[in-house]
Amino acid sequence: MADFDYDAPGELFPGKQNVRMAGSVACMRFATAADAIRYAVEVLPAKSFLGTVLEVDEKRFDSGAIRCLYDSVEYPLARQPAAIAGRLNPVKRAS
């Protein structure tokens, strides 16, 4: 994703949190894709993040791609480790 423009406007489509919201689609527009990525990773509940889609320059990125963009060395904003600590999935090792 070396050609990704973090300064381009971005639209975020959060995943569904529960059945009650199944019919609703909330689109959030951000001045920059970097802001949208930050919101998706640091603010959205984990259940919503998994189904989230980011659209930038008519290209769509799923939650895995959003996470890769956030973790990239090119990501221009400061990261908030405390805000995402709960999203890390510990690997269970066989005893």
N, C-alpha and C positions, 0 to 999 in steps of 0.2 A: 504494500500500500504506500509505496514511496511517492506516488503522485497525488496523494490525498491533500486537499486544500482545507486546512483547519480554519481558515479565515472566511470561507464561503458560508453563506446562510445555511442553516440546517433545520429540518423538520423531524420531530420525534413522535413516533406512534407507540406509546407504551402498550405492553401486553395486558391481557385481561387479568384482573386480580381475582375476581370471583364471578359466579354465575349471574348475579344481579346486574353486573356491568357488561354482560356478554353482548348486548346489542349496541353499546356505545363505543364510539371510536373517538378518542380525544387526540387531536393533533396539536402539538406544541411547537411554535416557531421560535427559533433562536437567531440572534444576529450573526453568530458564528457556530460552525460545527463543533468547535472546541467546547463552547458553552453547553451545547446539546449533549455532547459526550460526557461532560462532567456531571450534568444533571442525571443522565441515565445511570451512571455508575455510582455516584455518591448519594443521590437523593431518592431515586425510585426504590420501592420495596423490592426485595429479591424476587418475589413471585412475578411481579410486573416486568422486571428487567429481563427475565428469561424469554419473554415473547416480544420484546421491544425491537422496533425497526427504526433506523435512522436513514433519512433520505437527504442526500447532498448532491447537487449538480445532476439530478435525475438518476442517481445511482442509489441502490438500497443496500443497507448493511444490517445484518442480524445481530443479536446480542453478543455472539462470539466475536464478530468482526469489530463491534463497538469496543469490546474489552481489549482487543488487540490494538486498536487505535489509541485507547487510553494508556496502555502500557508501553506504547512506542516511545523511543527516545525523542522523536519529533513532536510529541504532544507538548503544546506551548504553555499550558497552565500548570500551576502548582497542584500537586495531588494531595488529597486528604486521607492519609492512611487509616486514621481512626474511624472515618466514616465508612470505609469499605471492609473493615476487619471482619465483620459478620458475614461477608460474602465468600470468604475463603473456605473452601471445602477441604477439611483435613483428610489425608489419605490414611485409611486403616490398613495396618500391616497384619498379615497372618502371624499368629503366635506359634 
